[in-house]
């Protein structure tokens, strides 16, 4: 019988980053991420915060101490757009990120 996906895998897929990208961001080998996802084992405590940051979530949600409902909630338009964008070639993804980062910076530092 097939096991349901681990919380780590659900959060990673929801974020739209690959195994290798998550591993790169936290400074671990991708085989470790594969192991944690397949086994359902919790990563070392010193990796919980970096993993949560990379996935844009909290350690509590990563460990499953928040409501399960959040994981199954339907995605908004922006999340769906990011999921679609994550399947584009890397050079197009970089262009999208440049535009988004410029908009965020403009919002955070409005010209008076």
Helices and strands as residue ranges (DSSP letters): H 7-15, H 19-26, H 30-39, H 45-54, H 59-63, H 69-72, H 77-85, H 90-108
